[in-house]
Amino acid sequence: MMRPLLLLFLNSIFNSAIGLTPTREIAPGVHMPLVGLGTWLYNSSVTADAVKTALSLGYTHIDTALGYKNAKGVAEALRGSKRPRSTYFITSKIPGGLGEAQALMQAEQNIADLGIKYVDLMLVHFPATWQGSGGKAARQAEWLALEKLVAHGKARAIGVSHYCQRHLEDILEVATVRPALNQVEYHVGMGSAGPNATDSKDWYDAHGITYMGFSPLCGPCGPGADQELIDGDLVTTIGQKYNKTGAQVALKWQVQQGIPIVPKSNKRDHQFENLDLFDLADGTPWVLSSSDMASLSGAKTPPVSGGGDGKTSGDCAVA
C-alpha cells in the first residue's frame, strides 16, 4: 500500500503537471485540459505505449472511444503509471443510434474496460448509427442514458461528437443535464468555413457549449493535404518567428481560441511538441500575434475532410 505522505507528494507533482496545461471549464467544476492525446486507429498495444509515453511527458487528457477498441491499452497505461485518478482526464464515446438501455450498458462496459470507476467526459460519437439510422428518438433516448451516467457517478460531464445545431436541439428538448461539449473536425483551413463544414460552430459558441477539435493537424485529409499543417509554407513561416514548428503553430491557433484539441501521435518527440504550446524557453507566454491569427483564420486549405467535397463535414446531412 502506498504511504500517505508519498501519495500526497505524488499528488502535488501531478497536480503541478496539470497546471502546466491550461484548462477550460466545460461543465460546473469540470475542467478539461486544452491539449490531450488522441488514440483513434491505434490498437490496444500501440495505445498502451502511446499513453504511457504521454503520461510520462505530463499529458493529463486521454481521448478514446468504445469504437476504437483500445480501452484495454488505455487501462494498461493508466494502471502502470500508478498516478492517482484525480490527476488525469479521460474522454470516451459510445456509438450513436442506440436505445437508452443499450447505451447505458455499453457506456458502463466501456468504463469497466478502461479500468476506472468513472470517465470525466462521455460523448455520443455520432448523431445516428454510422449507417445513418436512429434519428431524433434515438438521440433523445441515448441522451437520457448519459444523464443516468452522471446521476450514478459514472461520468462527470456528458456531450456529443459530429453533431450539428438541429441534432443538439433535439437533445435540448429533453435534457436536464446541459451538453458540455461537441467534438468535431476542426483545423487551420476551416477558420472561415460555413456551418455545414464546421458543424454549426457559431451556434455552439453562442449557446455556451464547448467546441472541441479532433484531427487538428488534418490527419485524415489525404496525401499532400495531410502534411500542409506540419510543414506547409504558411505554418512554417509563422513558426520561424517564434522558434516553433509548423505543427505547433497550427495547434496553437486552436488553443489560443480556447478550443480543446487531441492531436494523435505515438512518437515521443511529436507528443512533446504537441504539448509544448504555452510557454517559450524563458518561461514567458507564447502567444500568436493578432496578424498571425488572422492569417491562419483566413486560410482556405486544407478544407474539411469528412464530407469528401471540402465544403461539408457530412454530419449535418444525418437525419
Secondary structure, DSSP 8 states (H G I E B T S, - for coil): ---HHHHHHHHHHHHHHHHHS-EEEEETTEEEESB-EE-TT--HHHHHHHHHHHHHHT--EEE--GGGT-HHHHHHHHHHHT--GGG-EEEEEE-SS--HHHHHHHHHHHHHHTTSS-EEEEEESSSS-TTS--HHHHHHHHHHHHHHHHHTTSEEEEEEES--HHHHHHHHTT-SS---EEEEE--TT-TT--HHHHTSHHHHHHTT-EEEEESTT-GGG-TTGGGHHHH-HHHHHHHHHHT--HHHHHHHHHHTTT--B-----SHHHHHHHH--SB-TTS-B----HHHHHHHHT---S---TTSSSS--SGGG--
